[in-house]
Amino acid sequence: MIPSHVLTPLILSAFAREITWLEASSRHALDEFIETFFNIRERTLENLEALTNEQVAFSSPAHSIWSISESVTHLIHTQGFYHNKLLDISTSQLPHLVEAARGFGEGAKQNVPVKDLHVSLNAATERIHTVIDQTRSSHEPEKTEVNSAFGICNYKTWVLLMLAHEVDHLRQMAAMRRLARTNTK
């Protein structure tokens, strides 16, 4: 697993365009990115623990951070984009998802009960686990595609981008969790 003191600067340097996402993805082994993604996903699930429906729905007028409900539903929805990208760049015969994010911020839903968030996120985790298991050995490391937002991407790049997206929203969720616990009962 890649420790946060190593991963965070790597992600930030790619976001800031100091290095390309392709270059960032070359800095660690694919298995490290995958292991780190699933560790972060587990932490995302843990962030839902012991929260009420009111807390996952809480939105602070003083902060421009999404509610936990919005963050989780957005992660689930956008996972379809990464699901399809991993299939596109591999030789897997798994089906593509019809509903997948095409733009930033898609799929965020307010006021989804915490129980439903848990069920949906667990199901999404199982789906992406299956896709990764089916594609990690069936991709050509040199095969790339050009994406208008992220530049040249290979399989590892898409896994890193999915990981970076998860990290970003986990940070938002952790901040909102503290605010929600303080401002709701």
N, C-alpha and C positions, 0 to 999 in steps of 0.2 A: 504494500500500500504506500502511496505517496503521502508523506506528512504535509499538513497544511502550510507549514513554514516554507516548503518547497513548491507546493502546488499553487498557492495564492500568487506569488510573484510571477510564476510562469503564465498563469491565466491573465493576470493584469498586463503583462508585457505584450501578449497577443491582442487583448482588447485595445490597448493603446497603440497598436500597430508598430511597436518597436521590433517585433519579429512577426512572421506570418504564422497563421494557425498550423500550416503544414510543418514549419520549422519547430513550433512548440510541440507538436505531436511526435517529433523525432527524438525528443529528449528523454523519453521513458519507454519501456516495453509496453506492448499492447496489454498484456496481462495485468500490469500495474495500473493502467488506466481503468480497466474493467473492474478489478478488485476495489479500487478507490471509488468508482461510481456506485457499486453496490453497497459499500460502507456508508457513503453519503446518503444513499436512498434509505438505508436503515435508520440513519439519524433523522431523516425527514419524517419517517414513520414514527419514530420516538417523539418528535416534536408535537405530535397529535395526542400523545398520552396525557390523561388526566385533564383534558380541556373540555369545557362545556360547549354546547352549540352557540351560546352567546359569545364565548371567547373566540371561536374560530370565525365568527361573523364580524367581530369587532373591527371597526375601521376608525382610525384616529384622524380627526379633522386637522390636527396640527402636524401630521407626518404624511408624506406622499408615498407610503408603503401600502401595498395591497393587504387585504385581510388574509388570514391563513387559508380560508376557504378559496379565495381567488388564486392564491399561489399554488395550492395543491391541484385545483382543477385545471389551471393553466399548464402545470407540469405534465399532468396526465394527457391533456389534449396535444401538447407539442411533442410528446414522446412519439406520437404517430409519425411526425416528420422524420425523426431520427430512425425510427423503425424502417420507414421506406428508404431512407438514404443508405442504411446498412445493407438492405436487400439489393438496392440498385448497384452497389459497388462490389457485390459478391456474386457467387454463382448459386445461391440458395434458390430453392423452388417454393419457399414459403410465400403466402399471398401478401400483397401490399394492403395497407389500410386505406379505405376509401376516404375516411374523414381524418385529415391530418392538417396541422397548422400550415398556413401559407404566409403568414405575416406575424409581426411582433405583437404580443399581448393577446393573442387569440385563445379562446377557450376558458377564460377566467369567469367563474360564476360565483355570485355572492350567496351567502346564507345556505350553503349545503351543510346538512347535519354532520357532525364529527364522525358518527358511525358510518355514514355513506362515504365520507372521505377515506376512512380506513379501508373499507371494502374495495373502493375503486382504485386506491393507490396500491393495495396488495395485488389486485388483478393486473394492473399495469406493470407492476414489477415482475410478475410471472411471465407476462407477454414479452417484455424486453429481455428477460433472462433466456427465454426460448429462442428469440431472434439472435441474440449474441451467441448462444451455444451452437446454433445452426449455421452461423456465418463466420465465426472467428477463424475457422480453419478452411473456409471456402472462398477466401478473398485473395486477390493478387496484391501484395504489398505495394507494387509499383503502379497499380491502376489508380488513376486520378480523374477528377472532374473539376470543372471550374464553377464556383458558386459566386453570385454577384455580391453577396455580403461577406463571405469568409475566404474568398480566393480559391487557390488550388487545394483540393481536399482529397485525401485517401481514406481508407477504412479507419485507420487510427485517428485521423483528424476528426471524423464524425463522432467517434467514441469520446474524444477529448471535448469536443463542443457540447455533447450531451452532458458530460460530467461538469463542465464549466457552467452550463445552464442550471444544473441541479444545485451546485455550490451557491450560485447567485441567489436562487430562491430560498435555499436553506437559511442563508444569512437574513433575508427579509423575514422569513417565518420566525426565526429566533428573536429578532427585534420586536416583531408584532406580538409574539407570545408574551414577552415581558410587559409590553404596553397593555395587552388585553387582560392579563392577570391583575395588573394594577388598577385598571379602570372598570372592571366588571366584577361582579360577585357571583 
